[in-house]
Amino acid sequence: MRNNDVNARAGLSRRSLLKGTLGVTAAAAGGGLLAGCSGSTSAETGPSAAPAAAKVTLGTKTAGVVYPDGYVGPVARELKPITTEKVTFKIVVPQDLTVGDWKTNAFTKWLEQKTGVHIEWNQVGGTVDDVMTKVNAMIAAGDIPDAFMGIEFTRSQLFLYGQQGLFTDVNQYIDGYALNLQQAMKDYPDARKLVQAPDKKIYSFPHVNDCYHCRASNGRAYLNTDWIKEVGLDLPKTTEEFAEVLRAFKKADLGGNGRTIPFCGYKEAPFDTYLMNSFLYTPGDPWLVVNDGKVDVTFDKDEWREGVKYIHGLYAEGLINKDVFTADQDQMLRYGNSPGKPIVGGARATYWGAFLDIDQKDPNARWRKYVALPPLEGPNKVRYAAWNYLGVGVGVAKLVITKKCAKPELLVQWADAQLELEAILRGYSGSNFAWAKKGELGINGKQAVYGYTQTEIAEKNVNWYQFNPMYRSQDFRLAERVNPKDLTFESPLYQQTADSYFPHKQPQEMQFPPVTLDQDQAAQEAELKTNLTSEVNLSFSKFVTGQLDPNDDAAWNDYKDRVEKIGVKTYLDLEQAAYETYNS
């Protein structure tokens, strides 16, 4: 299947901030670290030279590309060479099996041919944390490139290194050299606020990826509609009806031979983000919410306890897989793909591919039997879909230009070229696309703009696997052509999100935004968050499985005491300060 946002990579853990990032001081920015220039053929424009506005123009629009009425998003245009001189930049990137060799990658060659910019790639391998550890070591040693691309710096890291003078403020170049990004920021008025550091500077070239279905993925669940019909019930609307359906699945043993799993989950897709939202709004780890302008946590509230009691009851009745807190995704796929008939009645999962193989050619494939289950109404009439207004859409850290680069305006133009429509499609899928014809429809039923020529991409070394800056607006994503003879999962994923989750989303003001912390705040927050996350997750699993009794006041109060002793009040004070800075 195509690389898809529902399987987004794990973000950088806050632990990485403590593994060297915060130990790098401004002293490391002196001397040879800022000297030199690999990205320049002359010295006429240095890093400190602020460019005037409107230095570049956009190319002419590509003929023959059809857009739906009211389309908001990237446009296909002629890409012109950025420079007539040979120019080379050194960029550090993650090593990736799909990308292959960055030097020989098909999109690498296409982009160089279009822009005239040559890149020397330094590919860093390992896990996300491994990569960041190596990058931190580079920075500490003063061995930095012209830019980092696809390295998952946190907002706090960007702010720290930006204040130390290591990362370039690209804000000063946007008006003159990034016209595609300018348009994206006009299309998304909150974009600048979302990517600015507290000092109002922008320390990375941002990206826009307004993935509609991703906004609900953290709280999505599925039920087998065939099984519901077999037990003679309807799709449940309340927590009581849900329990009734699961009991019916178990009693009928629809999986056969006692193998039936009425509802399953796994450690990478926490239960609390679906079932807990029938008791109180909770977005999941780190469980931060905003109530009337005050930042709070959900995991020590009475409503949380009531939710835990409910989930414990399901577990005690054998309605949830016993290994829900230890199973990984591979185990989930073994459950979902069981040979013969299905053994799973439903699942807490981001999308079908998290627990089932997706055969897009077979109209009767097993995954098509599972429908997205809307949030359930709890005993106190609470019913939220944990909707992510801010965590998807506009992001940072796709391209970070360092102060070693003496031609930052050229790298900004190079990044901005990747926000052109054809560049986006090639960067995402290689040459595996075609422009839609007039009358062909997209996912949302409007005129399509493009279509993929095959539903699955097996080729390697043809795209950049979303490591680079892109502008993928909601209209762009929904303008993918739907082929009735070769249906992908994108169309039902969109429609079921719109029908089942969007109507129940929490008010936006309740969501805690992506804030930035300064150096001291980030160090303190990282330790507190690590300890709180460990305690909440461990206690949640013990309460659900019965190692601790959620009905026992003493056990519950002991849990709250442990959370308090870790420092939840200090943690909230830090987040409140960051929240107020964000809103200033």
MARMARSE-258020 format. One line per 10 residues: number of its first residue (from 1); their letters; for each residue x, y, z of C-alpha. Coordinates in steps of 0.1 Angstrom, whole numbers, plus 5000, padded with zeros to 4 digits. Layout:
residues N
NUM	a	X:Y:Z; ...
***
This chain:
residues 584
1	mrnndvnara	5000:5000:5000; 5011:5036:4996; 5029:5052:5025; 5000:5067:5044; 4996:5092:5072; 4976:5068:5093; 5008:5050:5099; 5028:5081:5108; 5062:5075:5123; 5065:5077:5160
11	glsrrsllkg	5075:5112:5171; 5107:5120:5189; 5105:5112:5226; 5112:5140:5251; 5140:5118:5264; 5161:5129:5234; 5161:5164:5248; 5179:5151:5278; 5204:5129:5258; 5226:5158:5247
21	tlgvtaaaag	5204:5185:5232; 5202:5205:5264; 5238:5200:5272; 5249:5220:5241; 5254:5256:5251; 5258:5287:5230; 5295:5284:5234; 5294:5256:5208; 5281:5280:5183; 5314:5299:5181
31	ggllagcsgs	5345:5297:5160; 5346:5271:5132; 5310:5260:5136; 5297:5291:5119; 5326:5295:5096; 5327:5282:5060; 5301:5277:5034; 5294:5246:5014; 5262:5260:4999; 5276:5289:4979
41	tsaetgpsaa	5296:5297:4948; 5303:5333:4959; 5304:5353:4991; 5282:5381:4980; 5253:5371:5003; 5262:5360:5038; 5239:5344:5064; 5232:5378:5081; 5222:5396:5049; 5184:5401:5051
51	paaakvtlgt	5169:5399:5016; 5144:5423:5002; 5109:5411:4994; 5097:5397:4961; 5130:5384:4948; 5114:5356:4928; 5083:5349:4907; 5062:5318:4902; 5063:5298:4870; 5034:5297:4846
61	ktagvvypdg	5006:5273:4855; 5008:5238:4838; 4982:5235:4810; 4956:5207:4811; 4954:5204:4849; 4917:5206:4861; 4908:5219:4895; 4874:5217:4913; 4855:5249:4920; 4867:5266:4951
71	yvgpvarelk	4899:5245:4952; 4924:5256:4979; 4958:5240:4977; 4990:5235:4957; 4990:5244:4920; 5010:5228:4891; 5034:5253:4877; 5066:5253:4856; 5096:5249:4879; 5125:5271:4868
81	pittekvtfk	5161:5267:4878; 5169:5286:4910; 5204:5295:4900; 5225:5296:4868; 5257:5287:4888; 5265:5253:4900; 5256:5252:4937; 5259:5223:4962; 5245:5220:4997; 5252:5194:5024
91	ivvpqdltvg	5221:5180:5040; 5217:5154:5067; 5188:5130:5062; 5175:5098:5078; 5184:5065:5062; 5153:5048:5049; 5145:5016:5030; 5118:5032:5009; 5139:5062:4999; 5168:5039:4993
101	dwktnaftkw	5200:5058:4983; 5192:5095:4984; 5219:5102:4958; 5204:5079:4932; 5167:5083:4941; 5145:5092:4912; 5129:5122:4928; 5163:5135:4938; 5174:5135:4902; 5141:5151:4890
111	leqktgvhie	5143:5179:4916; 5180:5186:4908; 5172:5187:4871; 5144:5212:4877; 5160:5235:4902; 5197:5233:4893; 5206:5226:4930; 5229:5197:4938; 5228:5180:4972; 5255:5160:4990
121	wnqvggtvdd	5236:5137:5013; 5247:5125:5047; 5224:5096:5055; 5220:5087:5093; 5206:5053:5102; 5188:5039:5132; 5156:5045:5151; 5142:5080:5155; 5160:5083:5189; 5192:5068:5174
131	vmtkvnamia	5191:5094:5146; 5186:5123:5170; 5214:5111:5193; 5238:5111:5163; 5225:5145:5152; 5230:5159:5187; 5265:5146:5186; 5272:5163:5153; 5259:5196:5167; 5279:5193:5199
141	agdipdafmg	5311:5186:5179; 5305:5216:5156; 5302:5193:5126; 5270:5206:5111; 5257:5206:5075; 5239:5233:5056; 5206:5218:5066; 5188:5188:5082; 5158:5173:5064; 5134:5148:5079
151	ieftrsqlfl	5151:5149:5113; 5124:5150:5140; 5135:5180:5160; 5109:5190:5187; 5097:5226:5188; 5116:5231:5220; 5148:5219:5203; 5143:5242:5174; 5138:5271:5198; 5169:5262:5218
161	ygqqglftdv	5192:5259:5188; 5177:5289:5172; 5184:5311:5202; 5219:5298:5203; 5224:5310:5167; 5227:5275:5152; 5195:5274:5132; 5184:5301:5107; 5152:5321:5111; 5136:5314:5077
171	nqyidgyaln	5108:5340:5084; 5130:5367:5070; 5132:5348:5036; 5095:5338:5032; 5082:5370:5016; 5110:5372:4991; 5118:5336:4982; 5090:5313:4992; 5059:5322:4973; 5043:5287:4975
181	lqqamkdypd	5047:5288:5012; 5033:5323:5013; 5002:5310:4996; 4999:5280:5019; 5000:5304:5049; 4973:5325:5034; 4952:5294:5028; 4959:5284:5065; 4957:5316:5085; 4969:5300:5117
191	arklvqapdk	5000:5285:5101; 5024:5312:5111; 5013:5311:5147; 5016:5273:5148; 5052:5273:5135; 5066:5304:5152; 5088:5301:5183; 5081:5322:5213; 5105:5348:5200; 5083:5351:5168
201	kiysfphvnd	5110:5335:5146; 5106:5304:5125; 5135:5280:5128; 5125:5255:5102; 5108:5255:5068; 5073:5244:5077; 5050:5220:5059; 5013:5216:5055; 4996:5182:5055; 4959:5187:5063
211	cyhcrasngr	4950:5150:5066; 4912:5149:5073; 4910:5113:5084; 4941:5117:5106; 4923:5141:5128; 4902:5112:5142; 4926:5084:5140; 4936:5085:5176; 4901:5077:5187; 4889:5053:5160
221	aylntdwike	4874:5019:5165; 4858:4992:5143; 4832:4965:5145; 4824:4936:5122; 4790:4943:5106; 4785:4907:5096; 4788:4896:5132; 4764:4923:5144; 4738:4909:5119; 4745:4873:5130
231	vgldlpktte	4737:4882:5167; 4706:4902:5157; 4717:4935:5171; 4723:4970:5158; 4755:4991:5158; 4758:5002:5194; 4753:5038:5204; 4760:5037:5241; 4785:5020:5264; 4758:4996:5276
241	efaevlrafk	4749:4986:5241; 4785:4981:5232; 4790:4957:5261; 4758:4939:5251; 4772:4934:5215; 4805:4921:5228; 4787:4897:5251; 4767:4884:5222; 4798:4879:5201; 4814:4859:5229
251	kadlggngrt	4783:4838:5236; 4778:4830:5199; 4815:4822:5196; 4815:4834:5160; 4852:4828:5157; 4847:4791:5165; 4863:4767:5189; 4865:4793:5217; 4888:4815:5197; 4865:4845:5195
261	ipfcgykeap	4879:4878:5206; 4849:4902:5209; 4871:4933:5209; 4909:4937:5207; 4935:4963:5210; 4973:4966:5213; 4999:4987:5231; 5005:5011:5202; 4968:5021:5201; 4957:5029:5236
271	fdtylmnsfl	4921:5021:5246; 4917:5053:5266; 4915:5075:5235; 4883:5057:5224; 4864:5043:5254; 4874:5070:5278; 4858:5097:5256; 4824:5083:5267; 4832:5096:5302; 4853:5128:5296
281	ytpgdpwlvv	4872:5144:5268; 4907:5130:5267; 4931:5132:5238; 4955:5105:5250; 4991:5108:5261; 5000:5133:5276; 4963:5137:5286; 4964:5175:5286; 4932:5195:5280; 4922:5231:5284
291	ndgkvdvtfd	4891:5240:5305; 4882:5277:5304; 4917:5287:5296; 4933:5265:5323; 4955:5236:5314; 4946:5203:5332; 4951:5166:5330; 4924:5140:5327; 4940:5110:5344; 4932:5119:5380
301	kdewregvky	4896:5129:5375; 4865:5110:5389; 4853:5106:5353; 4885:5089:5344; 4880:5065:5373; 4844:5057:5360; 4859:5050:5326; 4885:5027:5341; 4858:5008:5360; 4838:5003:5328
311	ihglyaegli	4868:4990:5308; 4878:4968:5337; 4843:4953:5336; 4848:4944:5299; 4881:4929:5306; 4869:4908:5335; 4841:4894:5313; 4866:4882:5287; 4853:4907:5261; 4888:4922:5255
321	nkdvftadqd	4919:4903:5245; 4940:4894:5276; 4972:4907:5260; 4958:4941:5252; 4986:4959:5270; 5015:4937:5257; 5004:4928:5221; 5022:4946:5193; 5008:4954:5159; 5022:4921:5145
331	qmlrygnspg	5001:4902:5170; 4971:4923:5161; 4976:4914:5124; 4978:4877:5134; 4944:4881:5151; 4928:4901:5123; 4942:4879:5095; 4934:4845:5112; 4930:4818:5085; 4895:4807:5077
341	kpivggarat	4868:4828:5093; 4875:4860:5114; 4880:4856:5151; 4879:4893:5159; 4846:4911:5164; 4861:4946:5166; 4893:4965:5173; 4906:4998:5186; 4928:5008:5156; 4938:5039:5136
351	ywgafldidq	4925:5023:5105; 4919:4988:5089; 4955:4983:5081; 4965:4983:5117; 4948:4949:5123; 4940:4935:5088; 4957:4931:5055; 4941:4955:5030; 4933:4938:4997; 4921:4967:4976
361	kdpnarwrky	4913:4945:4946; 4888:4922:4963; 4853:4938:4968; 4846:4911:4995; 4879:4914:5013; 4877:4910:5051; 4886:4945:5059; 4855:4958:5042; 4834:4940:5067; 4845:4962:5095
371	valpplegpn	4829:4996:5099; 4841:5026:5119; 4822:5027:5152; 4811:5062:5162; 4820:5073:5198; 4797:5058:5224; 4775:5078:5247; 4784:5072:5283; 4761:5069:5314; 4763:5107:5319
381	kvryaawnyl	4755:5115:5282; 4792:5123:5274; 4802:5114:5238; 4833:5129:5223; 4854:5120:5193; 4890:5130:5202; 4895:5153:5172; 4929:5167:5165; 4925:5202:5152; 4962:5213:5156
391	gvgvgvaklv	4985:5182:5158; 4980:5175:5121; 4978:5201:5094; 5008:5225:5099; 5041:5212:5112; 5077:5220:5118; 5111:5205:5113; 5109:5191:5077; 5138:5213:5067; 5161:5231:5092
401	itkkcakpel	5187:5254:5077; 5218:5260:5098; 5239:5290:5102; 5267:5272:5083; 5248:5278:5051; 5258:5311:5035; 5231:5310:5009; 5200:5303:5029; 5178:5321:5004; 5186:5294:4978
411	lvqwadaqle	5178:5266:5002; 5145:5283:5010; 5137:5285:4972; 5147:5248:4968; 5123:5239:4997; 5096:5261:4983; 5099:5243:4949; 5088:5211:4967; 5055:5228:4974; 5046:5229:4937
421	leailrgysg	5019:5203:4928; 5039:5180:4905; 5068:5181:4929; 5045:5171:4958; 5031:5141:4938; 5066:5129:4927; 5080:5134:4962; 5052:5113:4976; 5048:5085:4950; 5075:5089:4923
431	snfawakkge	5061:5091:4888; 5031:5069:4898; 5004:5095:4890; 4985:5111:4862; 4964:5142:4859; 4927:5136:4862; 4904:5142:4832; 4874:5165:4834; 4845:5147:4849; 4866:5123:4870
441	lgingkqavy	4857:5126:4907; 4878:5127:4938; 4874:5113:4972; 4849:5140:4983; 4828:5137:4951; 4842:5168:4935; 4863:5171:4903; 4895:5152:4908; 4929:5168:4902; 4952:5137:4900
451	gytqteiaek	4951:5100:4904; 4976:5073:4912; 4983:5049:4884; 4985:5019:4908; 4971:5015:4942; 5002:4999:4957; 5037:5011:4952; 5063:4983:4955; 5091:5003:4940; 5119:5017:4962
461	nvnwyqfnpm	5142:5046:4955; 5116:5066:4937; 5102:5090:4963; 5112:5108:4995; 5086:5091:5018; 5072:5123:5033; 5106:5133:5048; 5106:5166:5028; 5085:5198:5029; 5052:5195:5011
471	yrsqdfrlae	5019:5214:5009; 4991:5189:5010; 4959:5208:5018; 4926:5191:5026; 4913:5200:4991; 4945:5185:4976; 4942:5152:4995; 4905:5148:4987; 4911:5156:4950; 4927:5121:4945
481	rvnpkdltfe	4907:5104:4917; 4885:5075:4928; 4885:5046:4904; 4853:5026:4908; 4871:4995:4894; 4901:4998:4917; 4888:5012:4950; 4914:5023:4976; 4906:5025:5013; 4910:5064:5012
491	splyqqtads	4874:5070:5001; 4857:5050:5028; 4882:5062:5054; 4872:5098:5045; 4835:5091:5044; 4834:5072:5077; 4854:5099:5094; 4830:5125:5082; 4799:5105:5092; 4811:5089:5124
501	yfphkqpqem	4836:5112:5141; 4833:5148:5128; 4798:5153:5143; 4811:5144:5178; 4844:5163:5179; 4851:5183:5210; 4852:5221:5209; 4886:5233:5196; 4893:5254:5227; 4895:5222:5247
511	qfppvtldqd	4925:5209:5228; 4959:5217:5242; 4980:5232:5214; 5015:5223:5202; 5035:5246:5225; 5072:5254:5227; 5092:5254:5259; 5125:5272:5267; 5156:5253:5277; 5150:5251:5314
521	qaaqeaelkt	5113:5244:5310; 5119:5216:5285; 5144:5198:5307; 5121:5199:5337; 5090:5190:5316; 5108:5160:5299; 5115:5143:5332; 5081:5150:5347; 5063:5138:5315; 5084:5106:5314
531	nltsevnlsf	5076:5098:5350; 5039:5107:5348; 5034:5088:5315; 5050:5057:5331; 5028:5059:5362; 4996:5066:5343; 5001:5038:5318; 5012:5012:5344; 4983:5020:5368; 4958:5021:5339
541	skfvtgqldp	4968:4986:5329; 4967:4973:5365; 4933:4988:5371; 4919:4973:5338; 4934:4939:5344; 4924:4937:5380; 4958:4939:5396; 4944:4970:5412; 4907:4973:5420; 4893:5005:5405
551	nddaawndyk	4863:5001:5428; 4886:5003:5459; 4888:5039:5472; 4921:5032:5489; 4937:5019:5456; 4924:5049:5437; 4936:5074:5463; 4970:5057:5464; 4973:5062:5426; 4963:5098:5429
561	drvekigvkt	4989:5103:5456; 5016:5088:5434; 5007:5111:5406; 5008:5141:5429; 5042:5131:5444; 5057:5129:5409; 5048:5165:5404; 5016:5169:5384; 5011:5204:5397; 5046:5215:5386
571	yldleqaaye	5040:5198:5353; 5007:5218:5348; 5024:5250:5358; 5050:5245:5331; 5023:5237:5305; 5002:5266:5315; 5031:5291:5311; 5038:5276:5276; 5001:5278:5267; 4999:5314:5277
581	tyns	5031:5322:5257; 5015:5304:5227; 4984:5325:5229; 5003:5358:5233
***
